[in-house]
Amino acid sequence: MKEIGVGLLGFGTVGAGVVEGLQRNADLLARRVGAKPVLRWIADLDLDRDRGVKVDKAILTRDARAVVEDPRVDVIVELIGGVGIARDLVTRALELGKPVVTANKKMLAEFGAELFGLAAQKDATLAFEASVAGGIPIIKALREGLVANHIEEVYGILNGTCNYILTRMEQEGLPFDEVLKAAQAAGYAEAEPSLDIDGLDTAHKAALLASLAYGFAVPMKALHVEGIRGLATDEIRNAAELGYRIKLLALIKHSEAGVSVRVQPTLLPREHMLASVDSVFNAVLVRGDISGDTLYYGRGAGRLPTASAVIADIADVASRLARGEKGGLPVLPPSGAALALVPVQEVASRYYLRLALMDQPGALARVATILGRHGISIASMMQKEVRRGGHVPVIVLTHRAVEKSFSAALEEIDRLDVIGAPTVRLRIEDFD
């Protein structure tokens, strides 16, 4: 049976999972693929730390460049992360015409156009199933399973750290900062959590999903990104009373105007499938014009789930190489000219507002007048009894309004003398 030489760059958590998976299921892979993936090299700066897997020390090296250049290595697996040395090594591998498997969402989101173009030029595979939603095969679903569809919408809960935090805040009534510290202690959040809680990790994944869905590289600057940093338990409780749950959601939508890509904390109807996704789990809902709604659910991170996706890509590459095929599916399946990217100010949504309103006659009427002047109508309202310095919390849900109109209205509202604190605004997604 033909052997396919694998060069692994990065021997961290996921790298160790890939080694474990290849060792555990080597025979199964060989039978299914028709070729045997064999680890030729493992490159990492730290060769001494115990990863919980046994490897031949003769294949360990600190020289990642030499791994890429070795003619016995047929496929490069990049699990270093970041956009420095990882990008250089991937570029060199593609220049040599070698297939590359990566889980590096940041690199692909920021430099995908360059790397995808090089892969196409060299007729080389650049596979990245593990870059979005860990062990969930969403990349393959978009590229292959839903290829007959125009993708109308994609919704994703794509960050396990944020979902864990929101779940505990809701179930235990704990404040954001306390749950974040617990997530860090449990290993669900990094010591420096900004990438997760400020929405950037989700945004990298959303950019990749949008690029796949519409066939052109969607730049990060086109995304509107809000995270969950500092989200108050008041919003969690109020949403629950109103029949909603709050999730950090990636929203990708196609319309006559073009494509909009957003990441934001969003109120979801409690009965919707995505609202039931808890803790560190991820889920992606894709709406195709032929398929309708399809849902993909599973662990979005972790040693073995992510390794499963990496090994699936290795298996695809090995199968093609065993048949003498060099390239694979186009990295970005062409779908004609790039679509317009719709700025968030042109997007229409429903809104949740929490007003700190002076408890006096006519105060709410002044707010309603401003909303009406900007073409925004109130769908429902809830007033709390708790007073805070002469002000009471008033919860307002609106009908759909364009973001720029709503932002202008909110600026006026917050200048009113009956408003005691900046108004809290969240979006609502009803999945119409």
Secondary structure as GFF3:
##gff-version 3
##sequence-region A 1 432
A	DSSP	beta_strand	3	9	.	.	.	ID=ss1
A	DSSP	alpha_helix	13	24	.	.	.	ID=ss2
A	DSSP	alpha_helix	26	33	.	.	.	ID=ss3
A	DSSP	beta_strand	36	43	.	.	.	ID=ss4
A	DSSP	three_ten_helix	57	59	.	.	.	ID=ss5
A	DSSP	beta_strand	60	61	.	.	.	ID=ss6
A	DSSP	alpha_helix	64	69	.	.	.	ID=ss7
A	DSSP	beta_strand	75	78	.	.	.	ID=ss8
A	DSSP	alpha_helix	85	95	.	.	.	ID=ss9
A	DSSP	beta_strand	100	102	.	.	.	ID=ss10
A	DSSP	alpha_helix	105	121	.	.	.	ID=ss11
A	DSSP	beta_strand	126	127	.	.	.	ID=ss12
A	DSSP	three_ten_helix	129	131	.	.	.	ID=ss13
A	DSSP	alpha_helix	138	140	.	.	.	ID=ss14
A	DSSP	pi_helix	141	145	.	.	.	ID=ss15
A	DSSP	beta_strand	151	157	.	.	.	ID=ss16
A	DSSP	alpha_helix	160	172	.	.	.	ID=ss17
A	DSSP	alpha_helix	176	185	.	.	.	ID=ss18
A	DSSP	alpha_helix	194	197	.	.	.	ID=ss19
A	DSSP	alpha_helix	200	214	.	.	.	ID=ss20
A	DSSP	three_ten_helix	220	222	.	.	.	ID=ss21
A	DSSP	beta_strand	224	225	.	.	.	ID=ss22
A	DSSP	alpha_helix	233	241	.	.	.	ID=ss23
A	DSSP	beta_strand	244	255	.	.	.	ID=ss24
A	DSSP	beta_strand	258	269	.	.	.	ID=ss25
A	DSSP	three_ten_helix	273	276	.	.	.	ID=ss26
A	DSSP	beta_strand	281	288	.	.	.	ID=ss27
A	DSSP	beta_strand	292	299	.	.	.	ID=ss28
A	DSSP	alpha_helix	303	322	.	.	.	ID=ss29
A	DSSP	three_ten_helix	344	346	.	.	.	ID=ss30
A	DSSP	beta_strand	348	358	.	.	.	ID=ss31
A	DSSP	alpha_helix	363	373	.	.	.	ID=ss32
A	DSSP	beta_strand	378	383	.	.	.	ID=ss33
A	DSSP	beta_strand	391	398	.	.	.	ID=ss34
A	DSSP	beta_strand	401	402	.	.	.	ID=ss35
A	DSSP	alpha_helix	403	414	.	.	.	ID=ss36
A	DSSP	beta_strand	424	428	.	.	.	ID=ss37
###
